Amino acid sequence: MTCSSRARISEASAELLQTIVHRRYKLRRSIVVTSNRVIQDWGKYLGDNTTATTILDRLMHHATMLEFEGKELPTEGGRRSHRPRGHHPMHNPLALPGGI
């Protein structure tokens, strides 16, 4: 599987993800991550292997990892649901009650 440049997240988003994971790790707080990307592609997806390695190292240190395989089921109406960008609180996690 290859990761096109269109599928990459921005550098700022990658840095924010790294910051969130690092803070949660240092505070010994839980974090749940879901992804449809295989671990080997995170470096391409984040645009930097070092950032991906740092994030994955912290996520997996005390992790319980669940991996599911199979086809994605369509939502009602046969289409995947899509929420417009900026309409979900996780697009600005610093704005969440209690911060990170």
Protein Blocks (a to p, Z undefined) as FASTA:
>chain_A
ZZdfklpccfklmmmmmmmmmmmmmnopacddddfbdfklmmmmnopaklmmmmmmmmmm
mgccdddeddddddehhiacdddehiafklmmmlpghiZZ
